[in-house]
Every structure is written in structure tokens, then in C-alpha cells.
């Protein structure tokens, strides 16, 4: 795609022998806006979503039409800022556990596997946000059924099979929670124990008054687990890599964080005052968007970049290339967080790490909350440097990842 883009620019089509059809590719923000916002109803989910469906079932990432609209309506209120703010303690506790391990590793002079640790930490956050205290029962006995999500590096059919085996366990948890809530005279409120499973079990469609079935809840839970931890983990993984390669950016981040008194349980509101840290994360997502390509399929013909795209045609756009468009990004390969303070006159759709329009990622605010808390705790204490200084190789599959984990040395900044 890099080679073709350098030759043909924003719009081209490629013959796909496996599908016996052309795939059309558009990487100009105007065309992205057309696909995602102004004419979004003319597009269905495209190539690759069949593989995602193997993992997630029919959750909101892969579902379509009226069913998708119903599920989105029921999920949207659970991602309101008021709800997300109540997960502050869950996020803080997951970071505290990881911090203890990193402190010990630093004392011993041992490097840490940042890639694995980001995955483990963000998985803990999303599991406790979904299930609350039920996580302890599910992982009791020394066996962690969710380990496949952090230990298995390949994203192949075997991984999909192992992940789908989790549905048996999760189905039992959902059924037990529903039975308990239906027999309890005073079920616990979300304020006492905020968790998404309770919220999904009590959610009702505002038009029909119907509740989700256990199967529908299961698919949405699987979506939250997979999508809710991998993208955030990948973003933090790339952020640590980029900070280690750019000491000047790292120093400016440290100055901002050090100027703020540390909170053991940081609030969403206080984290959002870390403007440079926020820009660091945005810039990492610009350079290494976890979802690096997005696919759609036309329903009726459409016009993109002046070309008539036929009905039932596969259409791609790539945040990787949109985020590097030379018309809208100066020095696009450079890690430069301050670019987001330049007045941001570029088109809004020149930056789409969380997609846009009706299918905009529902978890963006939660993801940034997690990442800001993590940087605030850990960059306050450590500098990280890669042990292996060879150039990083990319794996561009469903998500954009490095082919090898980032093993990094910890350099202590401040005494405990």
C-alpha cells in the first residue's frame, strides 16, 4: 500500500484475486467523510469483519441495520462521562498492581516486557469494569481463562477458537447474574459496584422497552473485552516506544506531570487537564493507529474522488495513510505532539483513530482515561529504553502491532 500510494496517491483500485473483484482505496479526508458521515447509510461492514465476527459474535462492531441501531442506543448511555468517572478506582488499582511489579523489576535491574504488561493491565481494567467482583471467582484456583488474550501472540484461527471458548464461561456468569438480580429484593446499585454487566442486564430499548437477551449481552461483552483492551494496550505500547526514542518529548511530558500533585485515585476531570500528555497519546495514535485499515462495502453506487464506485464494491481507507497525508500533516513521519496545539486547522476527518460518524468508537473517552492515568503514574517514576535497538518491524493484521514485544529497561526518575 505504501508503494501504490507513492505512485497513485489518494484514490486507486486493486484487483483482489481471492474475491474475484476490485478493492477501491481512498485516503483523502473528504472521501473518508463521505464514507463515514455524509453517506454512511450507503455502506455496510466490509472485508475482514467475518473474521472479527468469529471473535466477537454479533456485537456492535460487526452488527448492522436496525439491530445495530438498537444495540448502540442501549449501550451509549453506559459510556456517559458520569459512568466512566466511577471506574477511577478500578483503573487506579490495576495500575498500582503493575507499578509494584515494575518497582521490583527496577530494584533488581531487570527489564520489563512492556507489550505484555500493557495488555495485562488494560485487560484487568476492562474485565473489572464489566464484571466487578465476579472477576475474582472467574480467575480463582490458579487458572486464568483470560490468559489467552495476553499470552497468545498470534491472531489466527487457533486464537479465535480459544477466545470463543470463553463464551461458555461468560454465558454462565451472565445467566447467574440475571438469576440473582431477578430473585434479589434489593439488588446492588451501580453506585455500589459499577460494572457493565449490571448495566447491560438492566438496559431497555427506549422505543420498544425490550431488554437484551443473554446471547446479545454475551456478544456485547465479548466486544468490550477484545476491543476494549487490545486497542488501548497497543496505543500505550507504541507510546512507551516513542517516548524512549524522543527524549525531548519525554522531558516535556515529565515537566507537565511533575507539576501536578499525584493522586492515588486520579479522576477523569483531573486527568483531562494533562494537555501535553493527551497530545502525546494522540500523536502516538496518529503514527500507529491500532485499527490501521477500515473496510466498507457499497450498497448503491457512490461517487468518491470523482469516480463512480459501483454497488456491492469493497472500499478501504487507512488511518495509517490518512494520518500521514502530506497536504494536512507537516513532517508526517515525525513524532511531534505539539502539532495538536497549532490551531488544528486540518479537516476533522484527517484524524480518525477511533473512526467517526455513527460508528465512532463508543469507548474513546474510557480509553483516554486509562492511558492518561497510566502515564501520570508511571512516567512520574520511570524512563523506559528499549533493550533491542534494531528497527521495529510492523505486523499489519486486524490491529497494527510490532512483530516483537518491546523489552525495555527501567530508569528510575524519583525515589519511591
Order of alpha helices (4+ residues) and beta strands (2+ residues): alpha-beta-beta-alpha-beta-alpha-alpha-alpha-alpha-beta-alpha-alpha-alpha-alpha-alpha-alpha-alpha-alpha-alpha-alpha-beta-beta-beta-beta-alpha-alpha-beta-beta-beta-beta
